[in-house]
Amino acid sequence: MIIKRNPLTWLEKLYIPALISGFKVTLSHFFRKKVTMQYPEEKWSVPEGYRGAPYLVSDHQDRTKCVSCQLCEFVCPPKAIKITPPGPEVNEERAHMEKEPKEFEINMLRCIFCGYCQEVCPEEAIFLQKDYSLTGESREEMIYDKDKLLKLGGTHDSRVKKWDKKASDAAAQVSH
């Protein structure tokens, strides 16, 4: 079946009406308020309750708050967190404290920013920061180790001072 096409008029053959309507659209957008964000210079304002990247935090004496309980590893849906416990040896610097993980890694390519790790952490060692621009040139760069997570997480002063030697010694004396 052949469908006949209506012939174009001489004005339509010139494409002038189409060009004029295109220019009208372009000019209407040209004089509107700009909505493009100049990314590195301008940052997106993050709304309250935003769940960003999870990072480890340290206390005011630069000690890791993580006690290697591995709850975050067990609750992580995409299995992005990997913790290696320290083993039976005792760290003399942390003798009166709980154990510190030997290795702590978060694969940011697998992380879905669900926030379960922050919710389940009994020591308040993981916090979701308002960070939304995670970049790397390779897959290996996107696996954050303990040092990088602590550096990005910063310090967080907790209400509980159980790690302070004076507080733990005083508690031990009261219990005797």
C-alpha positions in Angstrom: 0.0 0.0 0.0 1.4 3.4 -1.0 0.4 6.4 1.1 0.3 9.7 -0.7 2.0 12.6 0.9 0.5 16.1 0.7 2.8 18.4 -1.3 4.6 21.2 0.6 3.7 24.8 -0.1 6.4 27.1 -1.3 6.6 28.7 2.2 7.0 25.3 3.8 9.7 24.4 1.3 11.7 27.4 2.6 11.5 26.1 6.2 11.2 29.7 7.5 8.2 29.0 9.8 10.0 26.1 11.4 13.2 28.3 11.9 11.2 31.1 13.4 9.4 28.9 15.8 12.7 27.3 16.8 14.3 30.7 17.4 11.3 31.7 19.6 11.8 28.7 21.8 15.5 29.4 22.0 15.0 33.1 22.9 12.4 32.3 25.5 14.9 29.9 27.3 17.7 32.4 26.8 16.1 35.1 29.0 14.8 32.8 31.7 16.6 32.4 35.1 19.5 30.1 34.9 19.1 26.8 36.8 22.4 25.1 35.9 24.6 24.6 38.9 28.4 25.2 38.4 29.3 22.0 40.2 32.7 22.2 41.9 32.2 25.9 42.8 28.5 25.5 43.8 27.4 22.6 46.0 24.0 21.1 46.4 22.5 21.9 49.8 21.8 18.5 51.4 18.3 18.2 53.0 17.8 17.1 56.6 17.8 13.3 57.0 20.0 12.8 53.9 21.9 9.5 54.1 25.3 9.9 52.6 28.5 7.8 52.7 29.3 5.9 55.9 32.5 6.7 57.7 34.2 5.7 60.9 34.7 8.2 63.6 37.3 8.5 66.4 37.0 10.0 69.8 38.6 13.2 71.1 41.9 11.4 71.6 42.0 10.0 68.0 41.1 6.5 69.1 38.9 4.4 66.8 35.5 4.0 68.4 34.9 0.7 66.6 35.2 -2.4 68.8 35.0 -4.9 66.0 31.7 -6.4 67.0 30.9 -7.0 63.3 27.2 -6.1 63.6 27.5 -3.6 60.7 29.1 -6.3 58.5 26.3 -8.7 59.3 23.4 -6.3 58.7 24.8 -4.7 55.5 22.5 -5.8 52.6 25.0 -5.6 49.8 27.9 -7.0 51.9 29.9 -3.8 51.3 31.6 -3.9 54.8 34.5 -6.2 55.7 35.9 -6.4 59.2 38.9 -8.4 60.3 38.9 -8.8 64.1 42.2 -8.3 65.9 42.8 -11.8 67.3 43.8 -12.9 70.8 46.8 -10.5 71.2 46.3 -7.5 73.5 47.1 -4.0 72.4 48.9 -2.3 75.4 47.6 1.1 74.4 44.0 -0.1 74.5 44.4 -2.6 77.4 41.5 -1.2 79.4 39.4 -0.7 76.4 37.6 -3.1 74.0 39.3 -4.5 70.9 40.0 -2.5 67.8 39.6 -4.1 64.3 42.7 -5.1 62.5 41.2 -4.2 59.2 38.0 -2.3 58.3 36.9 -1.8 54.7 33.8 -0.4 53.0 33.4 -0.9 49.3 31.7 2.3 48.3 30.8 0.8 44.9 28.6 -1.7 46.6 27.3 0.5 49.4 23.7 1.5 48.9 23.7 4.2 51.6 20.9 2.5 53.5 22.1 3.6 57.0 21.7 0.2 58.6 25.4 0.2 59.7 24.9 3.5 61.6 21.6 2.3 63.2 23.0 -1.0 64.4 26.4 0.2 65.7 26.4 0.0 69.6 29.5 2.2 69.9 28.4 5.1 67.6 31.5 4.4 65.5 29.8 4.7 62.1 28.1 7.9 60.9 26.6 8.8 57.6 28.2 12.0 56.4 26.5 14.4 54.0 29.0 13.4 51.3 27.5 12.8 47.9 30.4 13.1 45.4 32.4 9.9 45.8 34.9 9.7 42.9 37.8 7.4 42.0 39.8 6.5 38.9 39.8 2.7 39.7 37.8 0.2 41.6 40.6 -0.2 44.2 40.3 3.5 45.0 36.7 3.1 45.9 37.4 0.5 48.6 38.0 2.7 51.7 40.3 1.2 54.4 40.2 2.0 58.1 42.6 4.9 57.9 40.7 6.6 55.0 37.4 6.1 56.7 38.7 7.6 60.0 40.2 10.6 58.1 36.9 11.3 56.3 34.8 10.7 59.4 36.6 12.9 61.7 36.1 13.0 65.5 32.9 12.7 67.3 32.6 13.4 71.0 30.3 10.8 72.6 28.2 11.2 75.7 29.6 8.0 77.0 33.1 8.3 78.3 33.7 4.6 79.0 37.0 4.6 77.2 38.6 7.2 79.3 41.0 5.5 81.8 39.9 7.7 84.7 36.2 6.9 84.1 36.8 3.2 83.7 39.0 3.1 86.9 36.4 5.0 88.9 33.7 2.6 87.7 35.8 -0.4 88.7 36.4 1.0 92.2 32.7 1.7 92.6 31.8 -1.8 91.7 34.2 -3.3 94.3 
